[in-house]
Amino acid sequence: MGIPIIEDLLATGERRLVGLKVERVVIGLAYTAVLLSGGRLGLAATPREIYGCRTQPMAGELTGRSALKLARGLLLTDPLDSALGLAVVNAVLGEGARPSPDPVEAMGVRREEVVGVVGYIGPLIRALEGRAQEVLVFERDPSRPGVLPDWAVEAELPRCDVVFITGTAFANKTVGRLLELSRGRAAVIGPSTPLWEGLLNWGIEYLFGARARDPGAVLRTVAEGGGTRALFRYGLEKVALWRD
């Protein structure tokens, strides 16, 4: 059984990827970057599941490959194939994106509200301190301090007035269920976020993502193991999509 929101996203990406080739793939510690013919670059978070002895079986064969074929990995259950697919799709999205407003301000977070954050997004969590009655952070990595396990969304997400969902939820196939559980205002946030206006029809108010103003610098930073902070310092800029 497919996931309609992801199938919808992929169908849009496929129409834009016809004829494009993969020029370079960099799988870093924090992010995976794909550069396409024509110079467009997309990102997705590198899944933690690949750490250890796992290797990419297609290594050495990805350059020159059809971008369409790599994008279809977004529908697969293999974490790395899915991340590569999301990065490829993200490379051809972003038209209409504007400089990003402050996410907390844009979502109208009030002191009496409960805010849910799906995925540990440090700068956002710190920005929410003192701005809401309660901040619930759902995270798969139990070593993070003060977080709830990811499965706790089933019980706790429906009572959140505002929900911020990591863009990685598209790669790990949880985005559809997370949106079903969200009764309040929802946004997707982070460099993995697909910047496609059609997603605003799925109950999402804001898409807070990123655009590569310098693809070469982004590739270098990813290859050197850089994370979100380094990427925004070297080559990425914060952009967003929303409806006025």
Helices and strands as residue ranges (DSSP letters): H 4-17, E 22-27, E 31-36, E 41-45, G 48-50, H 67-71, G 72-75, H 79-91, E 98-99, H 103-106, E 114-118, H 122-128, E 134-139, E 148-149, G 150-152, H 153-156, G 157-159, E 162-166, G 167-170, H 175-181, E 185-189, G 197-202, E 206-212, H 215-223, H 228-233, E 236-242
